[in-house]
Amino acid sequence: MAIPRWLYVLAFVLYLLHQDTWWWRDARPFVFGFLPIGLAYHALFTIASCVLMIALVKWAWPSHLE
């Protein structure tokens, strides 16, 4: 079974988005009034990475390992 191309593209996009240089020096603006923007970004990035890993297991897991 071939791995869908969109999984490759999504993994590459997440790799690029992980290198966030735009909020390194700023804690503001706050998300929900208390959460620094960089921390909120990484929380959302972590959720996106988990969704990608679920998709990889579902569509790219080698069947011979079952």
C-alpha positions as CSV (number, residue, x, y, z in Angstrom):
1,M,0.0,0.0,0.0
2,A,1.4,3.3,-1.0
3,I,1.5,6.2,1.4
4,P,-0.8,9.1,0.3
5,R,1.1,12.1,-0.9
6,W,-0.9,14.5,1.3
7,L,0.7,12.8,4.4
8,Y,4.2,13.6,3.0
9,V,3.1,17.2,2.4
10,L,1.5,17.6,5.8
11,A,4.6,16.2,7.5
12,F,6.8,18.6,5.6
13,V,4.5,21.6,6.4
14,L,4.6,20.7,10.1
15,Y,8.3,20.4,10.0
16,L,8.5,23.9,8.6
17,L,6.0,25.3,11.1
18,H,7.9,23.9,14.0
19,Q,10.7,26.4,13.4
20,D,8.7,29.4,14.6
21,T,11.0,32.3,14.8
22,W,8.3,34.9,14.8
23,W,7.4,34.7,18.5
24,W,10.7,34.0,20.1
25,R,11.1,37.4,21.7
26,D,7.5,38.3,22.4
27,A,5.3,37.1,25.1
28,R,2.4,39.3,24.0
29,P,-0.3,39.1,22.9
30,F,-1.8,36.8,25.4
31,V,-4.3,34.1,24.3
32,F,-7.4,33.8,26.6
33,G,-5.9,36.7,28.6
34,F,-3.1,34.6,30.3
35,L,-1.4,32.3,27.9
36,P,1.7,33.7,26.0
37,I,1.3,33.4,22.2
38,G,4.4,31.2,21.8
39,L,3.1,28.7,24.3
40,A,-0.3,28.6,22.7
41,Y,1.3,28.1,19.3
42,H,3.2,25.1,20.5
43,A,0.1,23.7,22.2
44,L,-1.7,23.9,18.8
45,F,1.3,22.5,17.0
46,T,1.4,19.5,19.4
47,I,-2.3,18.8,18.7
48,A,-1.6,19.0,14.9
49,S,1.4,16.6,15.3
50,C,-0.8,14.1,17.2
51,V,-3.4,14.3,14.4
52,L,-0.7,13.7,11.8
53,M,0.6,10.7,13.8
54,I,-2.9,9.2,14.0
55,A,-3.3,9.7,10.2
56,L,0.2,8.1,9.6
57,V,-0.7,5.0,11.7
58,K,-4.1,4.7,10.0
59,W,-2.9,5.1,6.3
60,A,0.8,4.4,6.3
61,W,1.4,1.6,8.8
62,P,3.0,-1.4,7.2
63,S,0.4,-4.2,7.1
64,H,3.0,-6.9,7.5
65,L,3.6,-5.7,11.1
66,E,0.1,-6.6,12.2
